[in-house]
Amino acid sequence: MIFGETSLDDALGALLAHTVRAGPLTLRKGHVLGEKDIEDLRAAGVIHVTAARLEAGDLAENEAASRISQALQFSGAYAGPASTGRVNVHAQAPGLFIVNADLINAINAVDSSVTIATLKPFERVKQGQMVATIKIIPLAVTGTVMNAIADLGAASSAFHVQGFKGARIGLVQTTLPLLKTTVMDKTRRVTEARILANHGMLTAELRPDHAEEPLSAAIRTLHETNDIVLIFGASAAADAGDTMPPAIIAAGGTVHHIGMPV
């Protein structure tokens, strides 16, 4: 790409680097100058413009952005039209955004003329939300850069949106004499609202005594017809042998970890 101040005599077919305003005439950045544009510019007293002229193998910014969006592998999302050297990618449905950060970093390292930005891994997204954007920094990209990015894009998936599957969820809340029913009712309301926000369904709730056998029986009952069983204990587990972990194991589950750094 040849870039710089260009005489109108050499500007036919060039891309404007900046918006030009002269009297009633306005030509936007990236506009390809035609014969009438040059006539109008001369009539407005303009004698030169800052513009880019493509060389063999160069792709203009919009075409380059479109080509990159086509070269990338992604699912659960769709690419919009190219405009001002940018293509935005949006989620097709609510879900979690999963990104191959190593691949995105590798593409961004090819050349400073091309950048791809994405959301953070595992971020929750809404339908139609922008999850990534492809931006061409200059007015054109060389064919060598485009080929290198296309090769990287063909190697593996860049990102995808994992849509929520509408999981069926059962809720268990254990009881103790001092635990108020109103507290348990509020726990159910808040939990159900979170489940619905993630397109799941709370199918049932059981409230057994806070003891190993009744808790284990409740887990087994709900596990038969649900994808996930959530358990709220009336008393927190103080040890791996304290009520809830043994009840989970007795119901056929595995306790991978107790406690969280929060």
SVG drawing of the C-alpha trace seen along z (x, -y; Angstrom):
<svg xmlns="http://www.w3.org/2000/svg" viewBox="-41 -27 45 72">
<polyline fill="none" stroke="black" stroke-width="0.4" points="0.0,0.0 1.2,-3.5 0.1,-6.0 0.5,-9.7 -0.3,-13.1 -1.5,-12.6 -2.2,-15.0 -5.7,-14.8 -4.0,-14.0 -2.9,-10.6 -5.8,-10.1 -8.3,-8.2 -9.2,-4.9 -7.4,-5.8 -8.9,-5.4 -9.2,-8.6 -7.3,-8.3 -9.4,-11.1 -12.8,-12.6 -12.6,-15.6 -15.0,-18.5 -14.9,-21.3 -17.9,-23.6 -21.0,-21.4 -18.9,-18.4 -18.2,-15.7 -16.3,-12.5 -15.8,-10.0 -12.6,-8.2 -12.1,-5.0 -14.1,-6.4 -12.8,-5.2 -12.3,-8.3 -14.0,-8.2 -13.8,-10.7 -16.7,-12.8 -15.2,-13.0 -12.0,-14.4 -14.0,-16.9 -16.0,-18.0 -12.8,-18.3 -11.2,-20.4 -14.3,-22.6 -14.1,-23.0 -10.5,-24.2 -8.8,-21.0 -5.6,-20.2 -4.4,-17.1 -5.6,-14.6 -4.1,-12.2 -4.9,-8.8 -3.9,-5.2 -3.4,-3.4 -3.5,0.4 -0.6,2.4 -0.8,5.9 -2.1,8.3 -3.4,5.7 -6.9,6.0 -8.9,2.9 -9.9,2.7 -13.6,3.9 -12.7,6.8 -9.8,7.8 -12.1,7.8 -14.7,9.9 -12.1,12.4 -10.7,12.8 -14.2,13.4 -14.7,16.1 -11.3,17.7 -12.0,18.0 -13.7,21.0 -16.4,20.2 -19.9,21.5 -22.9,20.3 -22.2,16.8 -22.6,14.8 -20.5,12.2 -22.1,8.9 -21.2,6.8 -17.8,5.1 -17.8,1.3 -14.9,-1.0 -12.6,2.0 -14.5,3.7 -16.6,6.9 -18.4,7.5 -19.4,11.0 -22.6,11.6 -24.0,14.5 -26.8,16.5 -28.3,17.5 -27.7,17.0 -24.8,19.0 -21.2,19.0 -18.4,17.6 -15.5,20.0 -12.3,18.6 -9.1,20.1 -6.9,17.4 -3.6,18.9 -5.0,18.7 -6.3,15.2 -3.0,14.1 -1.2,15.8 -3.3,14.0 -2.8,10.6 1.0,11.3 1.1,11.8 1.0,8.1 -0.1,4.8 -2.5,4.2 -5.0,6.8 -6.5,7.1 -9.1,9.4 -10.6,8.6 -12.9,10.9 -14.8,11.2 -13.1,13.0 -13.3,16.8 -16.5,18.2 -18.3,14.9 -22.1,15.2 -23.6,13.6 -27.1,12.7 -28.6,13.4 -27.2,10.8 -24.5,9.6 -21.2,8.8 -18.5,11.4 -15.7,10.5 -14.6,7.7 -12.2,7.9 -10.5,4.6 -8.2,3.6 -6.0,0.7 -4.8,-0.7 -6.8,-1.2 -5.4,2.1 -3.7,5.3 -1.1,7.2 -1.8,10.6 1.1,12.1 -0.5,11.1 -3.9,12.3 -2.5,15.7 -0.7,16.1 -3.9,15.4 -6.0,17.7 -3.6,20.5 -3.9,19.9 -7.6,19.7 -7.9,23.0 -5.9,24.8 -8.6,24.8 -11.7,23.1 -11.2,19.5 -14.2,19.3 -17.8,20.4 -20.9,19.6 -22.0,22.7 -25.8,22.1 -27.6,22.9 -29.3,26.3 -32.3,25.8 -31.1,28.1 -33.6,29.6 -32.5,28.8 -33.6,30.3 -33.2,28.4 -32.5,29.9 -32.5,27.8 -31.8,29.6 -33.7,28.5 -32.8,27.9 -35.2,26.7 -33.7,23.2 -33.7,22.6 -36.7,20.4 -39.0,21.5 -38.9,17.9 -35.1,18.2 -35.5,21.4 -38.3,19.9 -36.1,16.9 -33.3,19.3 -35.6,21.1 -36.9,17.8 -33.4,16.5 -32.1,19.8 -35.0,20.3 -34.5,16.8 -30.9,17.6 -31.8,20.9 -34.4,19.2 -31.9,16.5 -29.7,19.3 -32.7,20.9 -32.9,23.8 -35.9,25.1 -36.3,25.8 -38.4,29.0 -38.8,29.9 -37.6,29.1 -37.2,31.5 -36.5,30.4 -35.2,33.4 -33.7,33.3 -30.1,32.3 -28.8,35.8 -26.9,38.2 -29.6,40.8 -32.5,38.5 -30.2,36.1 -28.8,39.0 -32.3,40.3 -33.4,36.9 -30.4,36.6 -31.1,40.0 -34.8,39.1 -34.1,35.9 -31.1,37.2 -33.4,39.7 -35.2,37.0 -32.8,34.0 -29.5,33.0 -28.3,31.2 -29.1,31.4 -28.3,28.3 -27.9,28.8 -28.2,26.1 -27.3,27.3 -28.9,26.0 -25.4,26.1 -22.1,25.7 -19.8,28.8 -17.1,28.4 -15.2,31.5 -15.2,34.1 -17.2,36.4 -19.8,33.8 -23.3,34.8 -23.3,33.4 -20.1,34.9 -20.9,38.5 -24.5,38.1 -23.4,37.2 -21.0,40.2 -23.8,42.5 -26.1,41.3 -23.4,42.4 -21.6,39.1 -18.0,38.0 -16.7,35.2 -13.9,33.5 -13.2,30.6 -14.5,29.0 -14.2,25.3 -13.5,22.4 -11.1,19.4 -13.8,16.7"/>
</svg>
